[in-house]
Amino acid sequence: MENKKYGIVGLGKMGANLALQAAEKGYTIIGYDKHLPTDIEQENLVLAHSLQSMIDQLERPRKVFIYIPAGVAIDYVIAELAPLLEEGDIIIDGGNSYWGDSIRRAAKLKEQGLHLVDCGTSGGVSGARNGACFMVGGDKEAVDQLEGLFRDLAVPEGYSYTGKSGSGHFVKLVHNGIEFGMLQAIGEGMALLENYREKLDISDILHTWNHGSVVRSWLIELMKKLYDEKDGFNVPSYVEDTGEVNWLVSDAMSMEVPIPVIAQSVMQLIASRDSNQVSAKAIAMMRNGFGGHPFGSDAVIEHERHFGKVGGYPPVEPKK
């Protein structure tokens, strides 16, 4: 009979919503967080006040998800969990850990007879609550014991076993890189629409694009939703992120795989945070030095920029 008891360490937005979804679908979830939430209550969801208490309520083989931010905190949690577990028990890292870290952690736990499964999770908070997308790597023996849960918590066809340890988090990292490129392209498209010579109904255009066009997508849907809610692009231009795609750019260089679009999307994101724009100031200083170009705007130069070109691109003379 399938062991349908799971522990979840980390009851933030992702962990809590996955816990609620799993509990609704008949799984018994024992949740633990250093700061236990007071606003989640669900049949089959039990809040534990310590890791030991959580472990004591699970059946062997014990299966424990970790949903906390990537980094050394994952190592700390694993170091606390491992002595409480027994051979054959499974830890699942559902966050955005670096795939190389997942390989290292899995190898170390394997020496103790424990499994580490790396689970890339996509779909955001709404996906965690209503149906996510999982990319899962690790020993097949361990993953086989988790597939029922993954398929139950995923949207239809939203689960894939990707291979050995590290592969799940690598696939999710590539997914995030593609996401950045798509976000940048859509953002640039919005800038073009916003700066057209006449006022365009951007909300209606986004609605139309999402019905039959090649670029229809959840991101276009979200773009329209937020555009309507904010009555235009009335939000700060500063874009924050947790840095995972930076790792991918570095990996691509090591792998000698060119990813110019993804790399440029990271650069543009970083540029959004520079309110001081030192690089632009430096360029202005040098241009002033070699050509006497002014600091700041200049009406005469602006006019030349717009009207200095009289004709279009010259046609190529036909070959004789």
N, C-alpha and C positions, 0 to 999 in steps of 0.2 A: 504493500500500500504506500502511495506517495506521501512523503513527509511534507506537510503543507504549513509547517511552522518556520518562520524566518525572523531573524533579528535585523534591525536597521539602526545603525549608528549615524546620527545626524538627522535631525528633524527640521531642517530648514525648508525652503520652498520646494525643492525637488524631493527630498527624503520624505517629508510629511505627506505630500500629495501622492507619491507612489505607495506609501503605507496605507493611505485612505482607500486608494483604488484596489489594492490587494485585499484589504480587509473586506471591502464590499463584495469581492469575488470569491469569498470563502476561505481565504488564507488567514491564519492566525499570525499576527505581526506583534513582535515585542520590540518596542521602540525605545531608544535611549539617546539622550542629548544632555550635555552639561547644563544647558538651560532648557529644561523641559517646557514645551509649549503648554499653554493653558486653554488654547482655543480649538483643540482638535479632540473630538470625541466620536468614536465609532465602535460598533460591535465588532469583536475580533481584534481590536487594536488595544494593546496593553502597554502602558508607559512604565518603564523600569527606572529605578533611581540609581542604578550602578551597572557597570558592565557585567559584574559577577551575577547580579540579579537577572539580567537579560539572559546570560548564558545558562543559568540554572533552569530557565523556563523553556529552553529549546530541546528538541529531540535529536538524537544522533542519526545520521551525520548532521551536525549543526551547520546552519547556513546563515551567514551574517553579511549584510550589505553595509558598505561605508559610503555615505553621501555627504562628504565635507569637501571644502576647497582643496585643490591639488597643492602638493608641497610637502615639507617635512612633517606637517601635522599628520599625514597619512602614515608615515613611519612610526610616529608616536602611538597612534591608535593601534596599529598592527602589533607594536611591541607590547602594548597593554593586553591586547586580545589573545595573542598566541599562547601565553602560559595558561590561559583558562580553557583552551581547546584541546582536543585529542586527535589522534591520528585519523585522517579521513575527513575531518571537518573542513569547511569551505568558507573562505573570505572572498567577497565580491566587491571590488572597487568600482563603483558606478559613476565616479566623477571624471574630471578631465585631466587625469594624471598623464605625465609624459610617458610614452610607450617604453622608453629605455628604462625608466624607473620601475615600470611594471614587470619587465623581464627580470630585473635585479631582485625585486621583492619576491617574485614567484620562485626564483631559484633558492633564495634563502629559506622560504617557508617549506619548500619541498624537502629540505634537509631535516625538517622537524615533522615530516609526514603530513603536512597541511597543504591545501590547495589555495592558490590565489587566482581568481578569474577577473580579467579586466573587461569591464563592460562600458563601452561608449554609449551614452544615452543622449538622444536628440528628441526635439519636439517641444522643448521649453516646459514651463510650468503647466500649461494647459495639456501638453502631452503626458506629463507625469500623472495628471489627474484623470485624463480621459482616454489615453492610449498613446504610448510612446514609440520610439524607434530604437532598437537595440543592436549594437555591433559588438559581438562577444568573442573574446579570445581566451585561451587557457587549455589545460589538459582536457581532452574530450571526455574522459571518465568523469570529471567534475561537472563539466558543462551539461552533460546528459542529464544530470540530476536536477538541473535548474531550468531546463527548456520549457517545462510545463508552465512555470511562472512567467518566464519571458514572453511566451506566446500569449498568455492570458492578459498581460499588462501592455502588450504592443497592439498597435493598429493591425488590421489584417495584412499579412506579408511584411510586417515591420520588424522582423527578427532575422538576424543572420549570424551563424557561427563562422568566424573569420579565420580561425586557425590557432596556432600555438600562442603561448603567452606573449603579450605585447601587441598582437595584431589587432585586437579590438580597439585599443586606445590609439593605435596608429591610424586605423581606418577612420575613427572619429576625428582625429587631428586633420587628416586630409579633407574630410567633410567640412570642418570649420574653415579651412583655407578656401575651399570653393565658395562657402557662404560669404566670406569677406569680399571675394571678387565680385560676386553677384550684388552684394550690398553697394559696393563702389560704383558698379555700372548703373544700377537703378538710381543712386544718388546723383550721378552725373546727368542722367536723363532728366531727372527732376529739375536740375539747374537749367538745362536747355529749355524745358517747357516754361519755366518761370520767367525766362529772359526773352521769350519770343516777342516780336514787335507789337503784337496785340495780346490782350488779356485772354488766356485760355482757361477753360473749365477743367482744371487738373483732376478734380475728384471724378468728374464724368469720364475723362480719358482713362484714368486708372480702372474705373468700373468696366469700361469697354475692353481694355487690354486683358482683363481677367476673364473674358468670355470669348474664347476661341483663338486668341492671339498666341504667337510662339512664346511670348514672355509671361504668359499667365502662370501664377504661382502664389504660394502662401505669402511670400514677401511682398508681392504687389498688393495682395489683400490687406496685409498689415499696413502698407504704405498709405492706402486709401483710408483705412480706419483711423490712423493717427493724424493724417492730413485733415480729415473732417473734425476730429476731436479738438485739434489745436487751432483750427480755423486758418490753416496755412502752415508755413514753416516757422512757426513762432516758438522755437525751442533754442537753447544754446547750441552753438556749433561744436563745442568740445565733445569729443567722442571717447568714452572710457572703454577699456577692455582688460581681460585678465592675462593676456600675453601668450596664449597658446600658439597662435599663428606665427609669432616670432620664432618659436621652436621649429615650426615647419619650414620656414625660410632657411634657417640654419641647416636643417636636415637636408633640404634640397641641394644646398651647396656641397654638403658632404657626399651626397649621392650623385652630384653632377647632373641634376635634372633641372632644366630651366623652367621657372615658374614666374615669368615677369608680371603677369596680371595680379597674382596673389601677393607677390612681393611689393608691387606698387600700391596695392590696397592698404598694406600695413604702413607704408610710408605716408600715405594720405591721412590715415587715421592718426598717426603721431603728429603730423603737421597741424591737425585740427586743435591740438592742445597748446600750440605756441602762440599765445596772445601777444608776446613781445616781438615775434617774427624777426629775430636777430639776422637770419640768413638773408631776408629781404632787405633789411637795413644795410647789410654789408654790400649787397649787390648795388644798391642805390649809391653808396659811397664810392665804389669803384667806377661806376658809370659816370658819376660826377667828375671823378678824377681824370678819366681818359677822354671824355667827350663833352664835359661841361653840362651834362644832363642835370636838370633841376631835382631838388628834393621835393617830394610830394607831387601833387597834380599840376598840370599846366595846360591851359585851354588851347594854346596854339599846337602843342604836341598832340593833344587828344584829337584835334581836328585832322592833323596829318595822319594819325593812326587810322582814322575812319575813312578819310577821303584821299589819301596819298596814292592809292591804287586806282587807276582810271578804268582799265579794261579787265577782262577776265583772263583766265589761264590761256596762253596762246595755243592755238591748235597746232598739232604736229603736221608738218608738211608731208603729203603722201609721197611714198617712195616711187621713183620713176623706173 
